[in-house]
């Protein structure tokens, strides 16, 4: 009986040890800390962007990092806390500089006929930074007498879908210190490990089931074909769905809408990495479909246009 108990204990210890090693060696998501829209609006770090005729307010991250020492301290402290836990981080300020240096990122994507798909500066920043998760942070300093505390809200947003995949919020204990990074650390530490566990669970799901993107198929008016045109006895739309089944992870996607002129695919699961170990995005994945449509029997000239990391539009008929 003692020997059986001893073996059981050793077995459990081995399993726990292997699980710990596996988790510590698991590939972690790449993160970038950014101020939330609310913080930017409250502090005046915004500008209006003309998104195809509609005026929208978006964060002006460049102005924020150049003018707010408080923001830089908060980002630096969160970067430090996350790095201690083995999560790789992209730096917002460095990514903004890279974006500015790439003139191609500032150009609007346009076809020869004048059709375009505009992107906000935030979409372009996501493409440049290529972080898996955006950590949006909001904070407020509270003061009661000589004591101060911080109330914070931290959201982990999937950079490809903008869906929240992790969250943490709370208020630190009142303290006599007036140093923002110390107040922030005191407030965040109690919640950070749970937040990181949520991030890792989401990333593990991406490994298992693929990254989620959205794909749209459209046509130029100048093209005389449509998605109901038959090739080999099957409509073009059905051929595209067949390609999706063959190339998505576990054949997972949803045809949300389909007419003779357009198709909308949502919850499209694509591999997290390509065969060379590089992160896959919507553009890289859709290059395969674009090439497929260029080949016989279709021979369809088409244009690939992007919005951020996770949305792609293929327009049939011309470049």
Secondary structure as UniProt FT lines:
FT   HELIX           2..25
FT   STRAND          31..35
FT   HELIX           37..42
FT   TURN            43..44
FT   STRAND          46..51
FT   TURN            52..53
FT   STRAND          54..59
FT   HELIX           61..67
FT   HELIX           69..84
FT   TURN            85..86
FT   STRAND          89..90
FT   HELIX           92..101
FT   HELIX           103..106
FT   TURN            112..113
FT   HELIX           121..129
FT   STRAND          133..144
FT   TURN            145..146
FT   STRAND          147..158
FT   TURN            159..161
FT   STRAND          164..171
FT   HELIX           180..209
FT   STRAND          211..219
FT   TURN            221..222
FT   TURN            227..228
FT   STRAND          230..231
FT   TURN            232..233
FT   STRAND          234..235
FT   HELIX           236..247
FT   HELIX           249..251
FT   STRAND          254..258
FT   STRAND          263..270
FT   TURN            275..276
FT   HELIX           282..294
FT   TURN            296..298
FT   STRAND          302..307
FT   TURN            308..310
FT   STRAND          311..316
//
